[in-house]
Amino acid sequence: MADAHEESTDRRGLSVRTRILASILAVAIVGLAVAGATAYFTQRDRILTGIDERLEQRVEAARAVVTGEVPARDGDDSLPAAATEDRPADTRSAVSAVLQRIVPGEHESALGVIDERASLLPPTEIDFHLEESPELVARIVREVSDGSVRIGTSVGALGHIRYIAAPIEVAGDPQQGVYIAAFDIDEELDDLDAAFVTYFWVALAASAAIGLVGWFVAGRLLRPIRRVSEAASRITVSDLSERIPVRGNDDVSQLTVTVNGMFDRLDSAISGQRRLLDDVRHELKTPITIVRGHLELLDTRDPDEVAATRDLALGELDRMTELVDDIELLAELPDEGLRTAPTDITSLTAEVHRKASGIAGHTWLLAESAPVVTEIDARRITQAWLQLVDNAAKYSPEDSPIRIGSTRRDDTVECWVEDEGEGIPAGAEARIFERFGRVDTGRGIRGSGLGLPIVKAIAESHGGRVSLSSSTAGSRFGIVLPLAPDTTREEVDA
Ligand code: ADP
């Protein structure tokens, strides 16, 4: 019953197991049938040719008897034992001599016909009597009336007969004699037919055995696939933790590895979605609670309080809008194709520095420019770079200098921003690049915690990474981009 699942068929057709079995059985049955039929017909042909040869030998022997010559062939017991010099004097004695000398073998008969009448029989026991079918005798006599030797087949009262007839005439005797020798083909083929009936039953038993073995072997081979399918159907979105055990090292185990890999990817994608939902819920709760609390306690008769609460509510709504925009951007980044173009990093560095200079409260220094032209999406890289600029401005003391630059190292170029802030606390380096990962610096600086994840996503969409070195004296954040080999050649001489 363990195999009941495999045996099931769906509405689209037969199960794989049944189809495998049907194919094996079809090949086996066709093979056995072709082998059997070939052997049967070859053997049958040999027997029929043998009958014809023996019949022709009978006629040769008869001729030898009638003419008194030594027969050309020997080795057959039914032929005359020795040549004779005596020529029969008349037709009757010639036919009689032939019948006396040529002894019919098994499944064989002979008859002497004188003037169209079955007149003479061999002296020995014969398996069947041609004279019992006068129509056949008459037909044979008619066939040889032109004096020729005839070999033919007859199907009638005597069964399936192969015969030879030779006219015998002795000069000076008006009587017309015919010597007929015949074989019962059915009897001759009987042994062969019996052997092939046995073959049929053996082939049937072999097919049944092949079917039985094939059924179990197919079931055994398909069992791992069934296990994969059962495990796959057990795994649901709410529990993606199960993995299918990998057994052996074959195609099926490869399939298991592939399916497990798919579950891994699904698991991380769905967990990512879940984390995002949790994070977003958590992040949206705070402004909603703040606005709600203020609205509940609002004294609508106090115009100053109304104005202050209005400003606060609008501020929180703006923050929520920013948050939603950032989430949207973060969700789109991995799927959104980059619009890359060869970009001169020197000009890009200068442009980012120029834009940063618009942010008040800091001294913006253009420290270094990498003389490189490379294939990037300049819009996205500028966005990420400006995010680093914005963070540096937010998290470093007022009026402190902030350096902006780009540096080429081997086959990469780094676009960086260096500040003189407090730096990142040890151990928080990884967390700040996670969604909503913020470090409570106690400075009350508001942010969504999505800035650095966006920078990271942009860097990674370019095949690059983010870099960070930080101490209490300041931080240096960078976007490290790989240079394509051909782009490197376009480099402006340093
Ligand atoms: P947000 O700035 O909105 O909080 P970010 O993802 O941009 O979110 O930054 C995450 C955290 O990393 C910030 O909360 C801050 O604590 C820290 N951080 C980012 N840039 C700097 C910097 N230049 N100096 C010190 N800390 C920084």
Residues whose N, C-alpha, C, O or C-beta is under 5 A from the ligand:
A	BS01	ADP	N391 A392 Y395 G421 G423 I424 I432 G437 R438 V439 R446 G447 S448 G449 L450 G451 L452 P453 S475
